[in-house]
């Protein structure tokens, strides 16, 4: 399954607004959504969006790196990400 399809489907299912920079990627190897860059400083990833990203990432094996530093991720997001890491063994760098 392509990243683009997995991400679009997950966002629609969870009623989460897609990030154009993420949705435009057909195949993805690195998901970099660090919250301290100027483009995302006022629109950081939270728990609900991370749960949706994890849903999409669980069906894609091409992603090997995920950078979610400096975001608004709490315990619910951490649990969703931990569940993802148990399922998707292709992610090597966090």
Backbone torsions as a table, in degrees:
resi	resn	phi	psi	omega
1	UNK	NA	138.3	-179.8
2	UNK	-76.7	153.3	177.8
3	UNK	-59.7	-45.9	-176.6
4	UNK	-57.0	-45.5	179.4
5	UNK	-66.5	-44.7	-179.3
6	UNK	-62.0	-43.1	-178.9
7	UNK	-68.4	-46.7	-179.7
8	UNK	-60.9	-45.0	-179.9
9	UNK	-63.2	-43.8	-179.9
10	UNK	-65.0	-42.0	179.0
11	UNK	-64.0	-42.9	178.8
12	UNK	-64.7	-41.7	-179.1
13	UNK	-64.6	-35.3	-177.1
14	UNK	-98.8	2.0	-177.2
15	UNK	55.3	45.2	178.0
16	UNK	-106.3	134.1	178.1
17	UNK	-66.9	129.5	179.6
18	UNK	-73.3	144.2	171.3
19	UNK	-89.6	122.9	-176.6
20	UNK	-57.8	-39.2	-179.4
21	UNK	-64.2	-26.3	179.0
22	UNK	-90.8	-42.6	-177.2
23	UNK	-67.3	-25.9	-177.1
24	UNK	-77.5	-11.6	-179.6
25	UNK	-80.3	118.9	178.7
26	UNK	-74.5	-53.6	174.8
27	UNK	-119.0	138.9	-173.2
28	UNK	-128.1	133.1	175.2
29	UNK	-109.8	-34.9	179.6
30	UNK	-128.3	126.9	175.3
31	UNK	-103.6	105.4	-177.5
32	UNK	-114.6	108.0	178.5
33	UNK	-131.4	51.6	179.9
34	UNK	-68.7	133.5	-173.4
35	UNK	-77.8	-7.4	-178.1
36	UNK	-94.7	4.4	176.3
37	UNK	-83.0	152.9	-175.4
38	UNK	-56.8	-35.2	-177.0
39	UNK	-69.0	-29.1	-175.8
40	UNK	-113.0	3.8	-174.1
41	UNK	-56.1	-39.6	-179.7
42	UNK	-100.4	6.2	180.0
43	UNK	-139.0	65.4	-175.5
44	UNK	-82.5	157.9	179.0
45	UNK	-72.8	133.2	176.2
46	UNK	-114.3	-174.2	-176.0
47	UNK	-60.6	-45.4	-177.6
48	UNK	-64.5	-44.2	179.5
49	UNK	-67.3	-37.3	178.2
50	UNK	-64.3	-38.9	177.8
51	UNK	-60.7	-39.5	177.6
52	UNK	-68.0	-43.0	176.6
53	UNK	-60.2	-40.5	179.5
54	UNK	-64.9	-37.9	177.5
55	UNK	-61.2	-43.6	179.0
56	UNK	-68.7	-42.6	-178.8
57	UNK	-66.6	-26.1	-178.0
58	UNK	-68.3	-20.0	-179.0
59	UNK	-105.9	9.6	-178.3
60	UNK	-125.9	127.7	-178.5
61	UNK	-103.3	4.0	-177.4
62	UNK	-84.0	-16.8	-176.8
63	UNK	-82.9	125.3	-180.0
64	UNK	-115.3	-12.2	-177.4
65	UNK	-137.7	136.9	176.9
66	UNK	-133.5	123.5	177.6
67	UNK	-120.4	108.4	178.6
68	UNK	-121.2	27.5	-177.6
69	UNK	-64.1	151.6	175.9
70	UNK	60.9	38.5	177.1
71	UNK	-113.4	-178.1	-179.2
72	UNK	-101.6	64.1	-176.2
73	UNK	-104.9	123.6	179.4
74	UNK	-105.7	-158.6	-175.5
75	UNK	-66.0	-36.1	178.2
76	UNK	-64.0	-41.5	177.1
77	UNK	-66.5	-38.8	179.0
78	UNK	-64.5	-38.4	177.8
79	UNK	-65.2	-44.0	178.5
80	UNK	-61.6	-40.5	-179.0
81	UNK	-70.3	-38.7	177.4
82	UNK	-62.8	-41.6	176.4
83	UNK	-61.2	-40.7	177.7
84	UNK	-60.5	-45.6	-177.7
85	UNK	-64.3	-27.0	175.9
86	UNK	-71.0	-31.7	-176.1
87	UNK	-91.2	-40.9	-173.3
88	UNK	-104.9	98.5	-177.6
89	UNK	-84.7	-0.5	178.8
90	UNK	-79.3	-18.1	178.3
91	UNK	-75.4	117.0	-175.0
92	UNK	-110.9	-24.3	-176.1
93	UNK	-127.2	127.4	-179.4
94	UNK	-126.3	NA	NA
